[in-house]
Amino acid sequence: MVGAIDKQTLLNHANYVLHPDTDPIAIKQKEFEKGKRDKNFMLDFAITLVEQEKAYGFLTEAYQKEYPTLDLKNSTDFTFFYLIEVQDNDEASMKSFLENFKTYYKKDETKGMALEKLIKLYVYKIEQDAEDKNEKQRDIHIEELIKFVEKNNIKEIEKDKIKQAFIAFYEESANK
């Protein structure tokens, strides 16, 4: 464990060390290893891992394998779509996400996830542009994001800061 934690959390972790069979992650890990893959179980396991700040990539990979076509209207599928790294999301899901962004952005329960996923998508595109040292494509991606923000009336992102942030990020990446 890293950093300061409260007394109860410390006691819980000490108990898990003494009695590993009571550790919620270990319990779920055993079920997962035995082949349990229903959506509710996998979502619960993912939430447990995220809350404990544990790696969950193996779980998103298994979810994609088990459920290759995500229905982003389904809250469990949308949560896994959000957890999957941008470069690992399938094209159809990304296209559906961008086309239906307003529906995710308007709902309180998915608003933060939708914004974060959108930003991760464009950061990924800018990273690719930096790797390719392609300033023209970078500017196109920045403009796409600005237009997207305006079109969807996204208030949390200030368009003037988008360009400054991405150009700074791009220049830093390009210099490495």
Secondary structure, 3 states (H helix, E strand, C coil): CCCCCCHHHHHHHHHHHHCHHHCHHHHHHHHHHCCCCCHHHHHHHHHHHHHCCCCCHHHHHHHHHHCCCCCCCCHHHHHHHHHCCHHHCCHHHHHHHHHCHHHHHHCHHHHHHHHHHHHHHHHHHHHHHHHCCCHHHHHHHHHHHHHHHHHCCCCCCCHHHHHHHHHHHHHHHHHC
